[in-house]
Amino acid sequence: MDHPASPPGGPAEPVDPDEPVRLTVWVRGLVQGVGFRWFTRATALAVGELSGFALNLADGRVQVVAEGPRDRCERLLAWLREGDTPGRVDGVTEIWDTPRGGYRDFAIR
């Protein structure tokens, strides 16, 4: 029996939702001076099992670094993209990486 060819690069590896990851996000828009970092921290704590920080950048963006289980990071990212955030989010850029550790909790910087 013939089997259909796999897509280039082979079949996608299944994603482990509990795999520890590091998510770095840059959020553009009206995200400074509106409580955005505070609400990001509150959301990260509500999602649970995340450590990292939210930081205002000189160019008006907010950088968010979160480490924890992949599914928890994905939930935080979904909130940053489409949730009921304060201010106005015009765009979100993210990078996924391996965790580096060093965070005790989720902080505002």
Buried (B, 14 or more C-beta within 10 A) or exposed (E): EEEEEEEEEEEEEEEEEEEBBBBBBBBBBBBBEBEBBEBBBEBBEEBEBBBBBBBBEEEEBBBBBBBBBBBBBBBBBEBBBEBEBBBEBEEBEBEEEEBEEEBEEBBEE
